[in-house]
Amino acid sequence: MLLPLGDDLERPNFPVATVFLIFLNVAVFALVTRMGLTIDFMVPETDPGFGRQLRNIETFYGIWGAVPRELMAGKIIGLITYMFLHVGLVHLIGNMLTLWVFGPSLETALGGMSFILLYIFWGAVACAAHTATNLSSDVFLIGASGAIAGVLGAYILLFGYSAKIKMLLWLGVFPFRFRMPAIAFGVFWILTQLYNASIDFDGTASGVAWMAHVGGFGGGVVCMWLFRQQTDRVLVREEDSLRFISRNELEVKSSKANPAPQTATVTNMKTAPIESRVCSGCGSVLKPEHLIGDRLLRCPNGDCSRMTYISEAELQSVAH
């Protein structure tokens, strides 16, 4: 068994939106379980009430899940509600674990409200992809995996070449921890979904809506490709660590690293000669090879390129 446990990105804030989505999914599952409508608490098949409970489950998820035939007929409420329903505890835990791994960093970049809205949008896109490949199906679709696939796709587009995912591999009774590049995890995951979709296109054999996963992932990638320059925060590398900074902070850092070029004319420079062999803009040492005129030097630092006019005496000093 291979499980993702987290990433190595340093986040400045607690992931409120991600926790809210997890809480909402768990709360809905608890409520539905209390109603006796999850498979974990079904009575045995030999129990006289088994048939009635099974019909109740099918009726409930048929109303609140996403049924392709009914969606095509205009009953669109399931387009949203389906992504907060889970048929069993294993189904819920698997989805919430993945959301917890990839959600916080993406929320940090997007902002909490934008993250929630996009999460719901990606879930709807995933449902649309499943419906488009099962137009006449009466089988309900439930689960958060389509929306979470969108989270994964967006994550890979933004952080795939920077972040590393903490992984846990179980080989028998022996657990192994290691890290892998996020892009490698994303490519492996989507190729797995595409392969499974190729052999079980409508999900009837496995009971898994593979095309919903593919659609959600694609929706996340496309959204971040279009709006990657509008995120609240960006990921930067500082020495050996990665951390998020706001776009305002990024602008300040960029302006300090790349000061505005000198715009004063040579005439203005002559009125206030700099009596130093060090550039006043960045402190670089000025040498004879930096002369571009009789007494005009250009700073050798490409990010500065400040021009300095020097006196005749300074020229002789530089020459020596």
C-alpha positions, -999 to +999 in steps of 0.1 A: +000+000+000+013+034-010+000+065+009+008+102+007+013+118+041+020+155+034+044+178+016+075+198+026+062+233+020+063+259+048+029+275+052+023+307+072-013+301+083-036+273+096-056+258+067-090+268+079-108+262+046-094+227+042-103+218+077-138+232+071-143+209+040-130+179+059-154+187+089-183+191+065-177+157+048-173+140+082-204+157+096-225+146+066-212+111+069-220+110+106-255+122+099-261+097+071-246+069+093-270+078+121-298+074+096-285+039+089-277+046+053-240+036+050-227+001+042-206+000+074-237-004+095-260-025+073-278-054+088-268-089+076-283-101+044-301-128+064-318-101+085-355-095+074-348-058+073-319-061+049-340-056+018-357-025+032-325-009+043-309-015+009-339+001-008-336+031+016-299+035+008-306+034-030-334+059-027-314+083-005-283+083-028-305+084-058-319+117-046-288+134-033-262+117-054-255+126-090-274+103-114-264+110-150-298+103-166-315+127-141-288+154-145-295+153-182-332+157-175-325+189-155-323+176-119-290+194-111-290+194-072-269+163-072-242+181-091-231+197-058-245+174-030-229+142-044-194+154-035-202+155+003-216+119+005-196+087+012-210+052+012-185+039+038-158+048+063-129+036+041-143+057+012-144+087+035-110+083+051-092+078+018-106+110+004-101+131+035-065+120+038-057+130+003-075+164+008-054+170+039-022+162+021-027+185-009-054+210+003-035+232+028-007+244+004-031+251-024-054+270+000-024+290+011-017+301-025-054+307-034-069+320-003-096+302+018-127+314+000-113+309-035-101+274-025-136+264-014-153+278-045-128+261-068-131+228-049-169+228-055-163+238-092-138+210-097-163+186-082-189+198-106-165+194-135-157+159-124-194+151-123-199+165-158-170+144-171-186+112-156-220+122-169-207+128-204-194+093-206-225+077-190-254+097-203-281+071-199-269+056-166-292+054-136-263+046-112-257+073-087-222+090-083-211+100-048-178+109-031-154+138-029-127+122-051-136+142-082-132+175-064-100+163-047-087+152-081-091+189-091-071+199-060-044+175-070-043+188-106-040+224-094-014+215-069+008+197-095+005+226-119+016+252-092+041+232-071+049+200-091+085+209-098+092+225-063+074+204-037+081+169-025+055+146-011+061+125+020+051+089+012+045+058+033+050+024+016+038-007+033+055-039+022+039-067+043+044-056+079+073-033+071+066+005+066+090+026+046+090+064+045+104+084+016+099+115-004+091+119-041+088+149-063+052+161-065+053+161-103+063+124-102+034+116-079+010+135-101+021+119-133+019+084-117-016+091-103-031+104-135-016+077-156-031+052-132-066+068-136-063+069-174-053+032-175-081+021-153-105+042-173-093+025-205-103-009-192-133+001-172-146+032-190-180+035-172-168+022-139-193-006-138-167-034-131-149-016-103-176+007-090-151+036-094-159+066-116-125+069-132-136+095-157-147+118-128-111+116-115-097+124-149-122+153-154-115+168-120-077+166-124-080+182-158-102+210-144-076+217-117-047+219-142-066+241-166-078+265-139-043+270-125-028+274-159-052+302-166-051+319-132-016+311-118-006+347-119-036+357-098-029+336-067-028+354-033+007+340-025+036+326-044+061+299-035+097+311-034+130+294-025+151+310+002+184+292+007+174+255+013+137+260+021+105+268+003+080+292+017+049+312+007+050+350+004+023+375-006+025+391-040+031+425-024+061+410-006+073+395-039+072+429-056+092+445-028+118+417-030+120+421-068+124+459-066+153+455-042+169+428-062+165+448-095+167+485-087+154+509-113+181+518-139+199+551-137+180+576-158+200+608-152+217+622-183+255+626-186+250+664-182+233+659-148+261+636-137+287+662-145+270+686-121+275+662-092+305+639-099+308+609-076+343+610-061+347+573-055+358+543-075+328+523-061+294+524-078+270+544-057+241+522-068+253+487-058+289+491-044+306+473-073+343+482-078+349+504-109+379+497-131+395+512-162+378+486-184+345+500-174+351+534-190+327+541-219+338+577-225+365+602-215+354+602-179+322+581-179+321+546-163+293+521-164+288+498-135+297+462-144+267+448-124+241+439-151+213+445-126+225+480-119+244+495-149+246+529-132+267+554-151+292+575-131+310+607-142+344+612-125+368+640-123+402+641-141+420+633-108+397+604-102+403+592-138+440+591-131+434+572-099+412+546-116+438+542-144+465+535-119 
